[in-house]
């Protein structure tokens, strides 16, 4: 009887412990979730401090030193040579509609030219990868074209395409083609040999290898080239407008310097920088959407 009573008490105790186990697990899980949320919160705050606040403070300090004419004293500059930020802001406010219209015009030239140049560069990379004997020389030709100065391309493109938006788009196309061709080619030939052997073991043809392996492998390189071209396209468009144009930020900047309206000229520079940064951020956002599977995107998320 006593043995039975001891066994029953043991069973009751163990049953009680089993009944308490889920609540303990729930408590531990909730505590773990709370700690995870706190860690994520601290990480987001750290990222905010490092990625936003510090550059913002540096920019504010730079503007304060500029407005206080520290740079004028340091480099022996006059106000007409380097206008104050307040004068530039006043010029932007007084000519905002004109500046906005010209910014849109220049940005259109940059986007159209970059898209055409990047598409042509990617096609050249495909040809060079598929037929190395015949297409390899095209990379050298593209690199040689990229070495030609924009000031030399501008008269030629103006003669070929007229003085409209086409000539500046052609200049941007020529200046952005090489970066895409070289980067995309590097990505297509830098495939994992084991993955290539696996495709061959499945009897995959050349189109399937390109579609599922080489093009996929080149996407990180392609977006790197697009980010390079996002800023290079703005440079090409603005420099092209210096010579043959009746609109755009480059045209307005050139005329402002000629008539000594330096605050208006610097306002063109400010809006060109803002447009270039926005263009770059759009490409960076598309990179995160289309290659979220890549290790670089997982590390940054």
C-alpha positions as CSV (number, residue, x, y, z in Angstrom):
1,X,0.0,0.0,0.0
2,X,2.7,2.4,0.9
3,X,4.6,1.6,-2.3
4,X,1.4,2.3,-4.3
5,X,0.9,5.6,-2.5
6,X,4.5,6.6,-3.2
7,X,4.1,5.7,-6.9
8,X,0.8,7.7,-7.1
9,X,2.4,10.7,-5.4
10,X,5.3,10.5,-7.9
11,X,2.9,10.4,-10.9
12,X,0.9,13.3,-9.5
13,X,4.0,15.4,-9.0
14,X,5.3,14.6,-12.5
15,X,2.0,15.4,-14.0
16,X,2.0,18.7,-12.2
17,X,5.4,19.5,-13.5
18,X,4.3,18.5,-17.1
19,X,1.4,20.8,-16.8
20,X,3.7,23.7,-15.8
21,X,6.2,23.1,-18.6
22,X,4.2,24.9,-21.4
23,X,3.8,28.0,-19.3
24,X,7.5,28.1,-18.6
25,X,8.2,27.6,-22.3
26,X,5.8,30.4,-23.2
27,X,7.4,32.7,-20.6
28,X,10.9,31.9,-22.0
29,X,9.7,32.5,-25.6
30,X,8.1,35.8,-24.7
31,X,11.3,36.8,-22.9
32,X,13.4,35.8,-25.9
33,X,11.1,37.7,-28.2
34,X,11.3,40.8,-26.0
35,X,15.1,40.6,-26.0
36,X,15.1,40.2,-29.8
37,X,12.9,43.2,-30.2
38,X,15.2,45.2,-27.9
39,X,18.2,44.1,-29.9
40,X,16.6,45.1,-33.2
41,X,15.6,48.4,-31.7
42,X,19.1,49.1,-30.5
43,X,20.5,48.1,-34.0
44,X,18.0,50.5,-35.7
45,X,19.0,53.3,-33.4
46,X,22.7,52.6,-34.0
47,X,22.0,52.6,-37.7
48,X,20.1,55.8,-37.4
49,X,22.9,57.4,-35.5
50,X,25.6,56.3,-37.8
51,X,23.8,56.5,-41.1
52,X,21.7,59.7,-40.7
53,X,22.6,61.9,-37.8
54,X,26.4,62.0,-38.3
55,X,26.2,62.9,-42.0
56,X,23.5,65.4,-41.3
57,X,25.6,67.1,-38.6
58,X,28.6,67.1,-40.9
59,X,26.5,68.8,-43.6
60,X,25.1,71.4,-41.2
61,X,28.6,72.1,-39.9
62,X,29.9,72.5,-43.5
63,X,27.1,75.0,-44.3
64,X,27.7,77.0,-41.1
65,X,31.4,77.3,-41.9
66,X,30.6,78.3,-45.4
67,X,28.1,80.9,-44.3
68,X,30.6,82.3,-41.8
69,X,33.0,82.8,-44.7
70,X,35.6,80.5,-43.2
71,X,36.4,79.0,-46.6
72,X,36.7,82.4,-48.1
73,X,39.3,83.4,-45.6
74,X,41.0,80.0,-45.9
75,X,41.3,80.0,-49.7
76,X,41.3,83.8,-50.2
77,X,38.0,83.8,-52.1
78,X,35.6,86.7,-52.7
79,X,31.8,86.4,-52.4
80,X,31.4,86.6,-56.2
81,X,33.7,83.7,-56.6
82,X,32.1,81.5,-54.0
83,X,28.5,82.7,-53.1
84,X,27.2,82.2,-49.7
85,X,24.6,79.4,-49.1
86,X,22.0,82.1,-48.3
87,X,22.5,83.7,-51.7
88,X,22.3,80.3,-53.4
89,X,19.1,79.5,-51.5
90,X,17.6,82.9,-52.6
91,X,18.5,82.2,-56.2
92,X,16.8,78.8,-56.0
93,X,13.7,80.4,-54.5
94,X,13.5,83.2,-57.1
95,X,14.1,80.9,-60.1
96,X,12.5,77.7,-58.8
97,X,10.1,77.0,-61.7
98,X,12.9,77.6,-64.3
99,X,15.3,75.4,-62.4
100,X,12.8,72.7,-61.9
101,X,12.0,72.6,-65.6
102,X,15.6,72.5,-66.7
103,X,16.4,69.9,-64.1
104,X,13.7,67.7,-65.5
105,X,15.0,68.2,-69.0
106,X,18.6,67.3,-68.1
107,X,17.4,64.3,-66.0
108,X,15.5,63.1,-69.0
109,X,18.6,63.2,-71.2
110,X,20.5,61.3,-68.5
111,X,18.0,58.6,-68.0
112,X,17.3,58.0,-71.7
113,X,21.0,57.9,-72.5
114,X,21.9,55.7,-69.6
115,X,19.2,53.2,-70.4
116,X,20.3,53.0,-74.0
117,X,24.0,52.8,-73.2
118,X,23.4,50.2,-70.4
119,X,21.3,48.1,-72.8
120,X,24.0,48.3,-75.5
121,X,26.7,47.5,-73.0
122,X,24.9,44.4,-71.7
123,X,24.3,43.2,-75.3
124,X,28.0,43.6,-76.0
125,X,28.8,41.6,-72.8
126,X,26.4,38.8,-74.0
127,X,28.1,38.6,-77.4
128,X,31.6,38.6,-75.9
129,X,30.6,35.8,-73.5
130,X,28.8,33.7,-76.0
131,X,31.4,34.0,-78.8
132,X,34.7,35.0,-77.1
133,X,36.7,34.8,-80.4
134,X,34.5,37.2,-82.2
135,X,33.0,39.3,-79.4
136,X,36.1,39.8,-77.2
137,X,37.4,42.6,-79.3
138,X,34.2,44.6,-78.8
139,X,35.1,45.2,-75.2
140,X,38.3,46.8,-76.3
141,X,36.4,49.0,-78.8
142,X,34.0,50.1,-76.1
143,X,36.8,50.9,-73.7
144,X,38.5,53.0,-76.4
145,X,35.2,54.8,-77.0
146,X,34.9,55.6,-73.3
147,X,38.4,57.1,-73.4
148,X,37.3,59.8,-75.9
149,X,36.6,63.1,-74.0
150,X,33.1,64.4,-73.8
151,X,34.2,67.7,-75.3
152,X,35.3,65.8,-78.4
153,X,32.1,63.7,-78.6
154,X,29.7,66.7,-78.3
155,X,30.4,68.3,-81.7
156,X,30.2,64.9,-83.4
157,X,26.9,63.9,-81.8
158,X,25.4,67.4,-82.5
159,X,26.3,66.9,-86.2
160,X,24.8,63.5,-86.3
161,X,21.6,64.0,-84.1
162,X,21.0,67.7,-84.3
163,X,20.9,70.2,-81.4
164,X,17.9,68.5,-79.6
165,X,17.7,66.1,-76.8
166,X,19.0,63.3,-79.0
167,X,22.6,64.6,-79.2
168,X,23.0,64.7,-75.4
169,X,21.3,61.3,-75.0
170,X,23.9,60.0,-77.5
171,X,26.7,61.5,-75.5
172,X,25.4,59.8,-72.3
173,X,25.0,56.5,-74.2
174,X,28.7,56.6,-75.3
175,X,29.9,57.4,-71.8
176,X,27.9,54.7,-70.0
177,X,28.3,51.8,-72.4
178,X,31.7,50.7,-71.2
179,X,31.0,50.4,-67.5
180,X,28.0,48.1,-68.2
181,X,29.8,46.0,-70.8
182,X,32.9,45.4,-68.7
183,X,31.0,44.7,-65.5
184,X,28.4,42.5,-67.1
185,X,31.0,40.5,-68.9
186,X,32.9,40.0,-65.6
187,X,29.8,38.7,-63.9
188,X,28.9,36.3,-66.8
189,X,32.4,34.7,-66.9
190,X,32.7,34.6,-63.1
191,X,30.3,31.7,-62.6
192,X,30.8,28.9,-60.1
193,X,32.5,26.0,-61.9
194,X,30.4,23.5,-59.9
195,X,27.2,25.1,-60.9
196,X,28.4,25.1,-64.5
197,X,29.2,21.4,-64.3
198,X,25.8,20.7,-62.8
199,X,24.1,22.5,-65.7
200,X,26.2,20.4,-68.2
201,X,25.3,17.2,-66.3
202,X,21.6,18.1,-66.9
203,X,22.4,18.4,-70.6
204,X,21.5,22.1,-70.5
205,X,22.1,24.0,-73.7
206,X,23.9,27.4,-74.1
207,X,20.6,29.4,-73.9
208,X,19.6,27.6,-70.7
209,X,23.1,28.2,-69.2
210,X,22.9,31.9,-70.0
211,X,19.3,32.3,-68.7
212,X,19.6,30.4,-65.4
213,X,23.3,30.8,-64.6
214,X,25.3,33.4,-66.4
215,X,22.8,36.2,-66.4
216,X,21.8,35.5,-62.8
217,X,25.4,35.6,-61.8
218,X,26.0,38.9,-63.6
219,X,23.1,40.8,-61.9
220,X,25.2,42.1,-58.9
221,X,27.8,43.4,-61.4
222,X,25.0,44.9,-63.6
223,X,23.6,46.9,-60.7
224,X,27.1,48.1,-59.8
225,X,27.5,49.4,-63.4
226,X,24.0,51.0,-63.2
227,X,25.0,52.9,-60.0
228,X,28.2,54.1,-61.7
229,X,26.2,55.2,-64.8
230,X,23.6,57.0,-62.6
231,X,26.2,59.6,-61.7
232,X,28.2,59.5,-65.0
233,X,25.0,60.1,-67.0
234,X,24.3,63.4,-65.2
235,X,27.9,64.5,-65.9
236,X,27.6,63.6,-69.6
237,X,24.3,65.4,-70.0
238,X,25.4,68.6,-68.3
239,X,28.7,68.8,-70.1
240,X,27.0,68.1,-73.4
241,X,24.6,71.0,-72.7
242,X,27.6,73.4,-72.3
243,X,28.2,73.3,-76.1
244,X,25.0,72.8,-78.0
245,X,21.8,73.3,-76.1
246,X,19.1,75.9,-75.5
247,X,17.7,74.3,-72.3
248,X,19.0,72.3,-69.3
249,X,21.1,72.8,-66.3
250,X,24.3,72.8,-68.2
251,X,23.0,75.5,-70.6
252,X,21.8,77.7,-67.7
253,X,25.1,77.1,-65.7
254,X,27.2,78.2,-68.7
255,X,25.2,81.3,-69.3
256,X,25.1,82.2,-65.6
257,X,28.9,82.1,-65.5
258,X,29.2,84.2,-68.6
259,X,27.1,87.0,-67.1
260,X,28.6,86.6,-63.6
261,X,25.4,85.4,-62.0
262,X,27.2,83.1,-59.7
263,X,24.4,82.3,-57.2
264,X,22.2,81.1,-60.1
265,X,25.1,79.0,-61.4
266,X,25.6,77.4,-58.0
267,X,21.9,76.7,-57.8
268,X,22.3,74.7,-61.0
269,X,25.1,72.7,-59.3
270,X,23.0,72.1,-56.2
271,X,20.0,70.8,-58.2
272,X,22.2,68.7,-60.4
273,X,23.7,67.1,-57.3
274,X,20.2,66.5,-55.8
275,X,19.0,64.9,-59.1
276,X,22.0,62.7,-59.2
277,X,21.6,61.5,-55.7
278,X,17.9,60.7,-56.3
279,X,18.8,58.8,-59.5
280,X,21.4,56.8,-57.6
281,X,19.0,56.0,-54.7
282,X,16.3,54.8,-57.2
283,X,18.9,52.4,-58.7
284,X,20.0,51.2,-55.3
285,X,16.4,50.5,-54.3
286,X,15.8,48.5,-57.5
287,X,19.0,46.5,-56.6
288,X,17.5,45.6,-53.2
289,X,14.3,44.5,-54.9
290,X,15.7,42.4,-57.7
291,X,18.7,40.7,-56.1
292,X,17.5,40.4,-52.5
293,X,18.9,36.8,-52.7
294,X,22.5,38.0,-53.0
295,X,24.8,37.9,-49.9
296,X,25.5,41.6,-50.0
297,X,21.8,42.4,-49.7
298,X,21.3,39.9,-46.8
299,X,24.3,41.4,-45.0
300,X,22.9,45.0,-45.3
301,X,19.4,44.1,-44.3
